[in-house]
Amino acid sequence: MVELKGMDTRTIFFVGKPGCGKGTQAKLLAEKTGWPIVSAGKQFRAMATEDTPVGRKVKIENDAGFLQPHWLAMYLYLKALFALTLDASVIFDGFNRKVPEAELVVSSLTWLGRPFTVVNLAISDEEVYRRLAVRKEIESRVDDSVVKERLKEYYTHTADAIDIFRRVGSLIEVNGEQPPEKIAIDVRTALGFA
């Protein structure tokens, strides 16, 4: 386990383009810190297997490469946030992909007086196409076959959400086009972890 050195945050968010390594980096950070991960994508993929009206709709949206409605993502986020104790630490993977989500994250954590940091794993569009082609071969994720649509969603929604975190001073940019282990070191260094 690592200890926090310089930063006061116990709440970390990973954001970035599709295939940037949010899940991988959340997992690597969790292994070093022992902090739990709350993954939007994992929860949405689980919902998509349910034979319910919501499950079927989530599956249609996922398979088409669309982001889920902000209110559904924020329902999952708030449910996790409200369950945290004052001294608990957490890693959020894949939330904050739309402007209303980013605004709600900022206002809810500010209201709670809970410091947070958002890590943007920056990669090029070309790298997105390359990585998702590889992942599709390995994991057979249906949403990885609609890369163009997923990038369009990123530029339509997520880029503006990331700007909100940049403006409030909670954003850290990390070069995501490196080997995962090097990215993990850069993430921990940027966060002030030992």
Backbone as CSV, one residue per row, in Angstrom:
resi,resn,N_x,N_y,N_z,CA_x,CA_y,CA_z,C_x,C_y,C_z
1,MET,0.838,-1.182,0.000,0.000,0.000,0.000,0.888,1.254,0.000
2,VAL,0.409,2.277,-0.674,1.152,3.540,-0.677,0.395,4.571,0.152
3,GLU,1.132,5.517,0.640,0.532,6.590,1.420,0.478,7.861,0.591
4,LEU,-0.513,8.688,0.879,-0.573,9.999,0.238,0.548,10.865,0.800
5,LYS,1.232,11.553,-0.086,2.276,12.474,0.365,1.760,13.903,0.310
6,GLY,1.632,14.426,-0.920,1.337,15.836,-1.058,-0.136,16.180,-1.184
7,MET,-0.933,15.290,-1.730,-2.314,15.661,-2.036,-3.267,15.267,-0.914
8,ASP,-4.330,16.018,-0.796,-5.307,15.819,0.253,-6.476,14.949,-0.224
9,THR,-6.475,14.558,-1.478,-7.630,13.877,-2.043,-7.695,12.404,-1.668
10,ARG,-8.897,11.938,-1.443,-9.156,10.515,-1.234,-10.202,10.044,-2.250
11,THR,-10.435,10.887,-3.252,-11.412,10.590,-4.296,-10.764,10.876,-5.648
12,ILE,-10.595,9.812,-6.441,-9.920,9.918,-7.734,-10.891,9.506,-8.834
13,PHE,-10.883,10.257,-9.938,-11.667,9.912,-11.119,-10.718,9.711,-12.292
14,PHE,-10.979,8.702,-13.111,-10.248,8.532,-14.365,-11.179,8.870,-15.517
15,VAL,-10.700,9.703,-16.452,-11.472,10.065,-17.640,-10.550,10.010,-18.856
16,GLY,-11.147,10.100,-20.033,-10.374,10.120,-21.262,-11.156,9.499,-22.401
17,LYS,-10.502,9.416,-23.534,-11.132,8.859,-24.726,-11.382,7.358,-24.554
18,PRO,-12.255,6.796,-25.385,-12.456,5.346,-25.339,-11.119,4.627,-25.546
19,GLY,-10.872,3.602,-24.746,-9.656,2.821,-24.911,-8.403,3.448,-24.344
20,CYS,-8.542,4.558,-23.593,-7.347,5.244,-23.077,-6.707,4.507,-21.909
21,GLY,-7.394,3.528,-21.354,-6.826,2.762,-20.251,-7.367,3.117,-18.888
22,LYS,-8.561,3.717,-18.840,-9.152,4.106,-17.556,-9.267,2.911,-16.601
23,GLY,-9.828,1.824,-17.105,-10.025,0.639,-16.268,-8.710,0.032,-15.809
24,THR,-7.755,-0.036,-16.721,-6.440,-0.588,-16.384,-5.757,0.254,-15.318
25,GLN,-5.775,1.578,-15.501,-5.101,2.455,-14.546,-5.830,2.501,-13.205
26,ALA,-7.146,2.435,-13.230,-7.899,2.367,-11.972,-7.504,1.101,-11.204
27,LYS,-7.402,-0.007,-11.925,-7.024,-1.283,-11.306,-5.609,-1.228,-10.738
28,LEU,-4.662,-0.677,-11.515,-3.282,-0.592,-11.042,-3.168,0.320,-9.820
29,LEU,-3.923,1.425,-9.810,-3.899,2.319,-8.650,-4.533,1.631,-7.437
30,ALA,-5.619,0.918,-7.661,-6.279,0.196,-6.564,-5.353,-0.859,-5.959
31,GLU,-4.572,-1.523,-6.806,-3.634,-2.532,-6.304,-2.579,-1.909,-5.402
32,LYS,-2.164,-0.684,-5.709,-1.139,0.002,-4.902,-1.711,0.624,-3.632
33,THR,-2.946,1.101,-3.709,-3.525,1.848,-2.581,-4.477,1.022,-1.723
34,GLY,-5.064,-0.030,-2.321,-6.090,-0.794,-1.608,-7.459,-0.137,-1.669
35,TRP,-7.574,0.952,-2.440,-8.846,1.660,-2.551,-9.799,0.894,-3.471
36,PRO,-11.094,0.914,-3.178,-12.062,0.252,-4.058,-12.311,1.068,-5.335
37,ILE,-12.732,0.358,-6.379,-13.062,0.987,-7.660,-14.569,0.943,-7.865
38,VAL,-15.130,2.063,-8.284,-16.523,2.117,-8.725,-16.472,2.387,-10.228
39,SER,-16.872,1.391,-11.027,-16.761,1.483,-12.481,-18.122,1.648,-13.129
40,ALA,-18.296,2.773,-13.834,-19.549,3.010,-14.554,-19.729,1.974,-15.654
41,GLY,-18.688,1.760,-16.455,-18.784,0.831,-17.574,-19.131,-0.574,-17.136
42,LYS,-18.498,-1.026,-16.060,-18.767,-2.373,-15.541,-20.227,-2.491,-15.113
43,GLN,-20.735,-1.461,-14.433,-22.131,-1.494,-13.989,-23.092,-1.447,-15.177
44,PHE,-22.764,-0.626,-16.184,-23.626,-0.562,-17.369,-23.615,-1.885,-18.128
45,ARG,-22.446,-2.517,-18.258,-22.387,-3.801,-18.958,-23.159,-4.872,-18.205
46,ALA,-23.117,-4.815,-16.865,-23.903,-5.766,-16.070,-25.399,-5.508,-16.264
47,MET,-25.797,-4.242,-16.261,-27.210,-3.896,-16.476,-27.689,-4.383,-17.836
48,ALA,-26.812,-4.302,-18.847,-27.173,-4.672,-20.220,-27.491,-6.154,-20.364
49,THR,-27.113,-6.956,-19.381,-27.419,-8.393,-19.439,-28.766,-8.716,-18.797
50,GLU,-29.362,-7.732,-18.134,-30.633,-7.959,-17.440,-31.810,-7.872,-18.405
51,ASP,-32.737,-8.789,-18.242,-33.928,-8.802,-19.091,-35.019,-7.927,-18.455
52,THR,-34.719,-6.611,-18.437,-35.648,-5.618,-17.898,-35.719,-4.488,-18.921
53,PRO,-36.718,-3.615,-18.829,-36.753,-2.478,-19.754,-35.470,-1.644,-19.709
54,VAL,-34.957,-1.381,-18.505,-33.731,-0.596,-18.370,-32.543,-1.372,-18.944
55,GLY,-32.452,-2.645,-18.618,-31.354,-3.467,-19.115,-31.325,-3.525,-20.634
56,ARG,-32.478,-3.695,-21.247,-32.543,-3.763,-22.708,-32.153,-2.422,-23.337
57,LYS,-32.595,-1.314,-22.745,-32.259,0.018,-23.279,-30.761,0.307,-23.120
58,VAL,-30.202,-0.049,-21.966,-28.769,0.140,-21.736,-27.974,-0.664,-22.760
59,LYS,-28.402,-1.883,-23.042,-27.715,-2.722,-24.035,-27.746,-2.080,-25.425
60,ILE,-28.893,-1.566,-25.824,-29.018,-0.910,-27.138,-28.060,0.270,-27.231
61,GLU,-28.031,1.098,-26.175,-27.153,2.281,-26.167,-25.676,1.879,-26.167
62,ASN,-25.330,0.885,-25.330,-23.942,0.408,-25.274,-23.494,-0.124,-26.629
63,ASP,-24.309,-0.988,-27.206,-23.946,-1.630,-28.473,-23.788,-0.618,-29.608
64,ALA,-24.510,0.489,-29.522,-24.426,1.530,-30.554,-23.261,2.497,-30.314
65,GLY,-22.606,2.370,-29.153,-21.479,3.253,-28.850,-21.870,4.564,-28.213
66,PHE,-23.124,4.670,-27.749,-23.592,5.913,-27.131,-23.300,5.921,-25.637
67,LEU,-23.090,7.105,-25.100,-22.996,7.254,-23.651,-24.389,7.093,-23.059
68,GLN,-24.444,6.558,-21.852,-25.731,6.414,-21.171,-26.214,7.797,-20.712
69,PRO,-27.520,7.937,-20.430,-28.030,9.230,-19.963,-27.284,9.692,-18.699
70,HIS,-27.062,10.994,-18.615,-26.301,11.509,-17.473,-26.987,11.190,-16.145
71,TRP,-28.308,11.178,-16.124,-29.009,10.922,-14.861,-28.804,9.479,-14.396
72,LEU,-28.622,8.543,-15.329,-28.386,7.152,-14.941,-26.962,7.001,-14.400
73,ALA,-25.997,7.611,-15.085,-24.615,7.576,-14.602,-24.514,8.230,-13.226
74,MET,-25.208,9.338,-13.048,-25.134,10.052,-11.768,-25.901,9.345,-10.659
75,TYR,-26.911,8.596,-11.012,-27.589,7.753,-10.013,-26.577,6.766,-9.424
76,LEU,-25.807,6.112,-10.295,-24.807,5.143,-9.841,-23.704,5.839,-9.042
77,TYR,-23.285,7.012,-9.501,-22.251,7.775,-8.805,-22.721,8.189,-7.404
78,LEU,-23.913,8.790,-7.321,-24.411,9.271,-6.034,-24.666,8.122,-5.063
79,LYS,-25.145,7.015,-5.591,-25.372,5.838,-4.753,-24.053,5.400,-4.100
80,ALA,-22.970,5.380,-4.879,-21.656,5.012,-4.341,-21.139,6.083,-3.387
81,LEU,-21.288,7.349,-3.770,-20.792,8.456,-2.942,-21.476,8.486,-1.581
82,PHE,-22.776,8.319,-1.567,-23.527,8.399,-0.315,-23.207,7.244,0.630
83,ALA,-22.654,6.158,0.101,-22.305,5.009,0.934,-20.926,5.157,1.580
84,LEU,-20.150,6.179,1.164,-18.799,6.356,1.690,-18.812,6.969,3.084
85,THR,-17.921,6.471,3.922,-17.716,7.114,5.218,-16.803,8.320,5.008
86,LEU,-16.691,9.153,6.018,-15.908,10.384,5.907,-14.451,10.124,5.530
87,ASP,-13.856,9.075,6.097,-12.437,8.806,5.849,-12.200,7.771,4.752
88,ALA,-13.245,7.342,4.066,-13.092,6.339,3.014,-12.444,6.940,1.767
89,SER,-11.718,6.092,1.048,-11.109,6.483,-0.217,-11.789,5.702,-1.334
90,VAL,-11.773,6.266,-2.564,-12.461,5.602,-3.675,-11.861,6.044,-5.005
91,ILE,-11.933,5.135,-5.978,-11.507,5.423,-7.349,-12.727,5.259,-8.239
92,PHE,-13.116,6.329,-8.943,-14.233,6.270,-9.884,-13.682,6.116,-11.298
93,ASP,-14.157,5.116,-12.000,-13.699,4.830,-13.355,-14.841,5.050,-14.341
94,GLY,-14.672,6.063,-15.226,-15.614,6.231,-16.321,-16.830,7.090,-16.048
95,PHE,-16.876,7.762,-14.929,-17.958,8.720,-14.695,-17.526,10.067,-15.278
96,ASN,-18.369,11.071,-15.192,-18.011,12.434,-15.639,-17.868,12.567,-17.133
97,ARG,-18.618,11.832,-17.912,-18.441,11.874,-19.367,-19.332,12.899,-20.052
98,LYS,-20.204,13.541,-19.300,-21.059,14.585,-19.865,-21.009,15.795,-18.940
99,VAL,-21.304,16.968,-19.485,-21.238,18.211,-18.714,-22.112,18.164,-17.452
100,PRO,-23.383,17.722,-17.525,-24.172,17.683,-16.293,-23.564,16.766,-15.229
101,GLU,-22.892,15.706,-15.676,-22.228,14.804,-14.724,-21.066,15.528,-14.044
102,ALA,-20.241,16.203,-14.835,-19.098,16.931,-14.274,-19.575,18.002,-13.289
103,GLU,-20.628,18.719,-13.665,-21.170,19.765,-12.777,-21.678,19.164,-11.476
104,LEU,-22.341,18.014,-11.554,-22.862,17.370,-10.349,-21.731,16.845,-9.469
105,VAL,-20.697,16.309,-10.082,-19.543,15.836,-9.310,-18.908,17.003,-8.556
106,VAL,-18.672,18.100,-9.248,-18.058,19.265,-8.604,-18.946,19.777,-7.471
107,SER,-20.237,19.945,-7.737,-21.107,20.509,-6.702,-21.297,19.550,-5.525
108,SER,-21.428,18.245,-5.780,-21.647,17.300,-4.680,-20.413,17.169,-3.798
109,LEU,-19.234,17.093,-4.413,-18.020,16.943,-3.617,-17.628,18.248,-2.924
110,THR,-17.913,19.362,-3.553,-17.681,20.657,-2.906,-18.601,20.799,-1.697
111,TRP,-19.848,20.428,-1.876,-20.826,20.494,-0.786,-20.410,19.623,0.390
112,LEU,-19.871,18.425,0.067,-19.423,17.513,1.125,-18.073,17.916,1.709
113,GLY,-17.381,18.858,1.050,-16.045,19.231,1.502,-15.048,18.100,1.267
114,ARG,-15.261,17.336,0.212,-14.435,16.164,-0.090,-13.527,16.473,-1.277
115,PRO,-12.218,16.680,-1.047,-11.310,16.972,-2.150,-11.279,15.829,-3.160
116,PHE,-11.079,16.156,-4.429,-11.040,15.129,-5.470,-10.064,15.536,-6.560
117,THR,-9.608,14.542,-7.299,-8.710,14.764,-8.426,-9.210,13.953,-9.610
118,VAL,-9.172,14.555,-10.792,-9.585,13.903,-12.028,-8.339,13.692,-12.888
119,VAL,-8.070,12.437,-13.242,-6.915,12.091,-14.062,-7.389,11.844,-15.489
120,ASN,-6.921,12.691,-16.407,-7.249,12.538,-17.823,-6.095,11.805,-18.504
121,LEU,-6.379,10.607,-19.027,-5.378,9.821,-19.742,-5.445,10.219,-21.214
122,ALA,-4.525,11.060,-21.631,-4.567,11.656,-22.970,-3.957,10.735,-24.023
123,ILE,-4.752,10.416,-25.056,-4.260,9.643,-26.199,-4.845,10.240,-27.478
124,SER,-4.189,9.949,-28.600,-4.652,10.450,-29.897,-5.817,9.605,-30.417
125,ASP,-6.538,10.145,-31.389,-7.619,9.381,-32.019,-7.074,8.128,-32.691
126,GLU,-5.894,8.228,-33.295,-5.283,7.071,-33.956,-5.022,5.958,-32.948
127,GLU,-4.587,6.332,-31.761,-4.333,5.345,-30.719,-5.635,4.712,-30.248
128,VAL,-6.708,5.492,-30.221,-8.027,4.938,-29.867,-8.387,3.817,-30.835
129,TYR,-8.289,4.095,-32.136,-8.623,3.083,-33.147,-7.752,1.835,-32.989
130,ARG,-6.456,2.038,-32.758,-5.536,0.910,-32.630,-5.877,0.053,-31.412
131,ARG,-6.058,0.712,-30.269,-6.313,-0.026,-29.029,-7.652,-0.759,-29.055
132,LEU,-8.672,-0.096,-29.569,-9.988,-0.743,-29.567,-10.048,-1.904,-30.547
133,ALA,-9.276,-1.843,-31.614,-9.200,-2.983,-32.543,-8.568,-4.182,-31.838
134,VAL,-7.521,-3.926,-31.075,-6.853,-4.989,-30.323,-7.787,-5.538,-29.247
135,ARG,-8.436,-4.643,-28.505,-9.318,-5.079,-27.420,-10.501,-5.868,-27.947
136,LYS,-11.023,-5.478,-29.100,-12.153,-6.190,-29.699,-11.780,-7.637,-29.996
137,GLU,-10.543,-7.836,-30.449,-10.053,-9.191,-30.724,-9.956,-10.010,-29.438
138,ILE,-9.504,-9.362,-28.369,-9.274,-10.077,-27.107,-10.556,-10.258,-26.302
139,GLU,-11.316,-9.182,-26.119,-12.476,-9.206,-25.225,-13.814,-9.347,-25.940
140,SER,-13.840,-9.138,-27.241,-15.082,-9.200,-28.030,-16.173,-8.270,-27.513
141,ARG,-15.785,-7.068,-27.080,-16.779,-6.094,-26.627,-17.463,-5.482,-27.840
142,VAL,-18.778,-5.568,-27.862,-19.553,-5.077,-28.999,-19.329,-3.588,-29.226
143,ASP,-19.230,-2.801,-28.143,-19.087,-1.355,-28.294,-17.752,-0.965,-28.928
144,ASP,-16.777,-1.859,-28.927,-15.495,-1.550,-29.551,-15.557,-1.582,-31.075
145,SER,-16.661,-2.056,-31.647,-16.790,-2.086,-33.104,-17.384,-0.789,-33.651
146,VAL,-17.780,0.115,-32.776,-18.382,1.387,-33.195,-17.507,2.550,-32.722
147,VAL,-16.233,2.473,-33.061,-15.239,3.433,-32.574,-15.568,4.850,-33.012
148,LYS,-15.963,5.015,-34.275,-16.260,6.357,-34.788,-17.362,7.018,-33.953
149,GLU,-18.404,6.267,-33.637,-19.511,6.798,-32.832,-19.040,7.128,-31.417
150,ARG,-18.208,6.288,-30.847,-17.714,6.525,-29.494,-16.831,7.767,-29.435
151,LEU,-16.002,7.971,-30.457,-15.194,9.193,-30.499,-16.072,10.428,-30.683
152,LYS,-17.118,10.310,-31.489,-18.056,11.429,-31.679,-18.696,11.789,-30.333
153,GLU,-19.082,10.784,-29.556,-19.654,11.021,-28.230,-18.632,11.726,-27.329
154,TYR,-17.382,11.306,-27.433,-16.327,11.941,-26.630,-16.239,13.426,-26.952
155,TYR,-16.142,13.764,-28.231,-15.991,15.170,-28.620,-17.259,15.983,-28.375
156,THR,-18.413,15.350,-28.459,-19.680,16.041,-28.219,-19.907,16.312,-26.738
157,HIS,-19.487,15.380,-25.882,-19.817,15.479,-24.458,-18.600,15.558,-23.536
158,THR,-17.712,14.569,-23.624,-16.671,14.390,-22.617,-15.609,15.481,-22.649
159,ALA,-15.235,15.949,-23.826,-14.208,17.006,-23.907,-14.644,18.237,-23.112
160,ASP,-15.914,18.599,-23.208,-16.422,19.754,-22.452,-16.485,19.462,-20.953
161,ALA,-16.795,18.221,-20.593,-16.819,17.841,-19.176,-15.413,17.945,-18.585
162,ILE,-14.415,17.502,-19.342,-13.031,17.584,-18.881,-12.621,19.039,-18.679
163,ASP,-13.098,19.929,-19.540,-12.790,21.356,-19.390,-13.314,21.922,-18.073
164,ILE,-14.433,21.408,-17.606,-14.983,21.861,-16.312,-13.990,21.544,-15.197
165,PHE,-13.432,20.343,-15.211,-12.457,19.969,-14.178,-11.174,20.770,-14.312
166,ARG,-10.803,21.091,-15.535,-9.620,21.929,-15.764,-9.857,23.311,-15.139
167,ARG,-11.056,23.865,-15.357,-11.367,25.208,-14.842,-11.396,25.263,-13.320
168,VAL,-11.876,24.190,-12.667,-11.939,24.216,-11.197,-10.620,23.781,-10.554
169,GLY,-9.636,23.417,-11.388,-8.308,23.096,-10.874,-8.149,21.701,-10.317
170,SER,-9.019,20.776,-10.694,-8.921,19.419,-10.157,-8.382,18.417,-11.171
171,LEU,-7.973,18.893,-12.358,-7.561,18.002,-13.445,-6.057,17.806,-13.491
172,ILE,-5.653,16.552,-13.679,-4.262,16.191,-13.928,-4.233,15.493,-15.283
173,GLU,-3.335,15.940,-16.160,-3.187,15.318,-17.482,-2.005,14.354,-17.444
174,VAL,-2.216,13.137,-17.945,-1.158,12.137,-18.002,-1.098,11.590,-19.422
175,ASN,0.103,11.444,-19.948,0.299,10.871,-21.278,-0.102,9.400,-21.245
176,GLY,-1.197,9.068,-21.928,-1.708,7.702,-21.943,-1.124,6.832,-23.029
177,GLU,-0.196,7.376,-23.811,0.404,6.606,-24.911,1.771,6.075,-24.507
178,GLN,1.817,5.424,-23.365,3.027,4.809,-22.839,2.657,3.406,-22.373
179,PRO,3.633,2.574,-22.049,3.297,1.269,-21.466,2.493,1.463,-20.172
180,PRO,1.541,0.576,-19.890,0.679,0.739,-18.705,1.435,0.966,-17.405
181,GLU,2.557,0.271,-17.228,3.327,0.413,-15.984,3.907,1.823,-15.847
182,LYS,4.355,2.397,-16.958,4.900,3.763,-16.945,3.789,4.777,-16.676
183,ILE,2.619,4.561,-17.289,1.468,5.436,-17.030,1.123,5.387,-15.549
184,ALA,1.111,4.181,-14.982,0.766,4.011,-13.565,1.723,4.783,-12.668
185,ILE,3.010,4.757,-13.007,4.007,5.514,-12.231,3.733,7.012,-12.358
186,ASP,3.453,7.470,-13.582,3.155,8.888,-13.800,1.901,9.317,-13.040
187,VAL,0.891,8.442,-13.012,-0.361,8.738,-12.280,-0.052,8.886,-10.793
188,ARG,0.661,7.916,-10.232,0.967,7.972,-8.802,1.833,9.196,-8.464
189,THR,2.782,9.511,-9.331,3.642,10.678,-9.113,2.804,11.960,-9.135
190,ALA,1.915,12.069,-10.143,1.061,13.257,-10.259,0.127,13.403,-9.061
191,LEU,-0.294,12.281,-8.500,-1.189,12.314,-7.341,-0.447,12.542,-6.029
192,GLY,0.890,12.481,-6.062,1.661,12.695,-4.838,1.753,11.472,-3.976
193,PHE,1.575,10.267,-4.576,1.689,9.029,-3.814,3.161,8.626,-3.726
194,ALA,3.499,7.961,-2.628,4.874,7.452,-2.439,5.132,6.297,-3.387
